[in-house]
Amino acid sequence: MNAKRSNLILAFFVPLLFLVIALVRLYPFENTLPQIIADSGNDWSKYAANALDIKHNGILMPDIEGAYEKPASFFYCYFLAFCFFLFGENNIPVYLLQNLMLGLSIVFVWFTFRNKMSNIISLVFLFALIVFGLTDVSIYYTFRFLGENLALFSLSVFFLLFLKGIEKNNLKALLISALFLGIAVLTRPNIFLFAIMLIALLMLYGFKTQKVKPLLLFVSVLVITSSFLAIRNYLVCHCIQIMPSQGMLFNMIAFHPIPTSVDVSAVNSYFAAYLQYFLQEPLLFIMHYLKKVLFCFGFLNAVVPSYHWFPHWTLMWLGYFTYLFFLVRNKTKTTLHEKAIHLFIFSYFASLILVGQVENYGFRMLIPGNFFVLSFAFIALDKLIYLLKNKTVVSP
């Protein structure tokens, strides 16, 4: 049996594994959707209510008369509505589908990166992805109505198809990848920053390589797809709002509470208030952001004392920074696809640190980014092993 066929068989069993685990955990398959909707203080209840509104009353979500405000994962409401339309008003098929999507996301991330490392390390990488999926995602989040389940899947499809579209000049794959990135933007608002930066990167690349037309088509599909919320808001209340208000910058700001020692009575905006905070209490201000950085690196108790340290996250980030060290040291030229992934990692985590609540419902907001950081960590591991064997310096 050749390696390609073996990898395909292995890839088939990964989503099957997550599906079997979900079946075991969900037995005896009790529909708890009424209890979920009754739990009105949580996002999963609001997503379910919005999905039922879409199913029964139309795609404009008419029960919400004004602009869509929250929860932030706007398109996830439509994903749930689609599931309710196909499978009935039952949470069990949704949870099964989300676990299947998690398994497929792992396979798609593996397919995206496996050719950048040796065969043995790529298999270890797949095992690590499965472990991350089980310990960080499946146990906590795939059995809840939360948008990160759809965001991770959309991003994994996007980066795989974007790779095929760029490397093989496959316009169809490129345009479908734009569609999935648009879905990701509608599902996690902070991905909007990455979309803007990616458009700028693609335009620079297009003018440099004289390949403007396919990239303009990509941008067009991305803009049209990610404009769905803006179109909905305009049709319902004649207002132009491209993101949920909960996802807008000024409403997402989750700084450390301003100490009473800081006088902000003379200012009337978020930024002015926190500039005043920085000027009067710079140490407290800096420490707040340092704690959020540590949270992303696995020291969850830096922000929430009741949480514990995730050592696998710390190792993952050490591996990623090792990769970047090799990249800079050897002055290695990177592909457009790789630039895009680094841009995503930087913009995604920077937005969460600067204006997001990284501790929201545990650590769910970090999930869509972690799998891509992990990928570069294993590429770095592969290069380190090569160095140790050959005692020479190579570019990553």
Disulfide bonds with the S-S distance in Angstrom:
none
